Amino acid sequence: MLYFFLFERMLCLWIIQGFQISYPMSLEGIFLLMKIFLYVFLIVGLQASLMVSFLMLDIFIIPDHFFRKSYEGFVIL
C-alpha cells in the first residue's frame, strides 16, 4: 500500500513537471486540470459500474424470458 502511494505521488509529480515543460501554466491551473480529470474518471467509472450492475440485475435477478409462463408467482426484489 505504501509503495502504491509513493508511486502515485511520483506519477502525479511527473505529470505536473511534464505539463509545466509542455504548457507553462501556474500550479493552480495544473491542480484544476487534475481535478477535472479526476471528476471525469469518477463519472465514467460510476456510469460503467451502474451499467454493469443493471446488466447483472437484468440477467441474473429478473430473467424475463425464463419466467414468462409463471410470471404471476415470481417476486421481483
N, C-alpha and C positions, 0 to 999 in steps of 0.2 A: 504494500500500500504506500509506503514511504517512497519507494522507487518510482511508482506511478506518479505520485505527487511531484517529485523532483523533475521527472520527465515532462510533465505537463507545464511546470514553471519554465523549464528550459525552452520548450516549444513555444510558449507564449512570448518569451523574451526574443527568441529567434524571429518570430513573426513580426514583432514590434520593430526590431532592427531592420528587417527586410523592408517593411513599409517606410521606415524613415530614410532608407537609402534610395528606394524607388520613388516614393512620393513624399517630399518633405512637408510634413504636417505636424501639428502640435501633438503632445501626448494625450490631451483631452479628446482630440479628433480620433486618435487611434483607439482609445478606450470606447468611444461612442461606436466606432465601426465594429469593434469586437463584440460589444453588447448587441448590436443589430444582428450580427452573425449568430450569436447565441440564441436570441429570440427566434430567429428564422429556423434554426435547427430544432429548437424545442417545439415550435408549432408543427413542423413537418414530422417530427418523431411522434408527437401526440396524435396527429391525424393518422399516421401509419399504424400506431398501436390500436386506435379506435377501430380502424378499418379491419385489422386482423381479428380483433375481439368480436366485432359484429359478424365477420365471416365465420368464425368458430361457433358463435351462437346460432347462426343460420344452419350450419352443417350438423352440429352435434346435439343441440338442445331442441331445436324446432325443425326436424326433418319433415317437411310438409308432404313430400311425395311418399314417404313411408307410412304416415299416419292419416292418409286421406280417407280411408274407409272407416276407421274407428276414431274419427276426429272428435266425436262428442265426449268420449271418455278421456281424452288427452288433456292434461292440465298444463298450461303454459306458465312457466315460472318467470 
